[in-house]
């Protein structure tokens, strides 16, 4: 029996390797910018973890993954439970545990060398490997990757597109009809001063996506099956989210909306219904939005909005409530500068220097700006690969766009002129190129565009919540003490150490 088990494992390994070769075959000679500044390298593809599922049903594919991951967690904790992962200092506590490894998030992580990774894949790998709709990967393919850890096939992606289309049609009374359905009728009662993110938070709170889990709790379903009901509720919420975002953009309802197509296509249909987006811009905007959603589908769990959502997702709150609670934190995301803050910064430069900018004038102006007043730039060792992906898109599709060219000129000057005390440079964040592109393609309200960032992150947030339920992860409950208690504790420890040294010295 054991011999059979070893043979079976070996067979699975061979099948996995063969499938990986099939996936990688189409990208063997692909090249991609690895850093800002034009250096290029041959793309090396990471292997996904575990044996990829061949099922075209996402829930079935997930069912294959959960028992294996549960065994991994159980064995890991049993063998390495006492092992120390991070040492936390007093300074760490007062810096908000910034950079300290204290959390588990299966969907993504940040790598010091490659930036954000989805299930072990770098951003260039994700953009290259995932099935495309038009020029960019589809949101459904990204979600499949985040939830299962597998790079989906075209058939698997098409299956999820069809599933979400069916689900949003079943919940049509929530977003369609006179006044925008149940959600729209509530949004119309809000004061006009309510921010787009505030409107989205209310809309998510109103949208009841807890039908299945409530039924499970009512019928006393076994706790290890709760993830299945959370999955069903989550799928209905994600399928309908583009319509909720569309209602957030417009006070009235959505009329004559085609509810077919992939996630981003449905989103653009709702946005076109709510905004004045020209027909000339629609195809370009569709491709760009797909790329933007792909690049922002998940984020490190330490980001405030993500952290809040993850904590509440592990509790008994419904998925829509967990998302609604984290929405408002996106008003200051990222902390280097929001889309609105950067666009204001670039517009100010245009107003002062004119549109026909001379390189010398621009250099003199931007280098006079103090480092702590820079908007959209971070002091890091590498350029964010999400920025690089967007720049590559702009160079291929919008090379002559004036706003995008100005953004690149500012970035070129700042990254070469400003040096930090440690010799590192500042690098542009993705907001510095996304904001001017959004404006050029007709989405000029940058405060609303923050909703699009939030919507993108919902993919990773929901995938993480489902996994939290699947492994029955506990709610994060760290202990807290006041400064005086920590001070007394540390001083007491030091006094004991001094007494111990004195005793040893006396014995000598």
Buried (B, 14 or more C-beta within 10 A) or exposed (E): EEEEEEEEEEEEEEEBEEBBEEBBEEBEEBEBBBBBEEEEEEBEBBEBBBBBBBBBEBBEBBBBBBEEBBEEBEEEEEEEEEEEEEEEEEEBBEEEBEEBEBBBBBBBBBEEEBBBBBBBBBBBBBBBBBBBBBBBBBBBBBBBBBBBBBBBBEEBBBBBBBBBBEBBEEBBEBBBBEBBBBBBBBBBEEEEEBBBBBBBBBBBBBBBBBBBBEEBBEEEBEEEEBBBBBBBBBBBBBBBBBBBBBBBBBBBBBEEBEBEBBBBBBBBBBBBBBBEBEEEBBEBBBBBBBBBBBBBBBBBBBBBBBBBBBBBBBEEBBBBBBBBBBBBBBBEBBEBBBBBBBBBBBBEBEEEBEEEBEEEEBBEBBEEBEEEEBBBBBBBEBBBBBBBBBBBBBEEBBEEBBBBBBBBBBBBBBBEEBEEEEEEBBBBBBBBBBBBBBBBBBBBBBEBBBBBBBBBBBBBBBBBBBBBBBBEBEEBEEEEEEEEEEEEEEEEEEEEEEEEEEEEEEEE
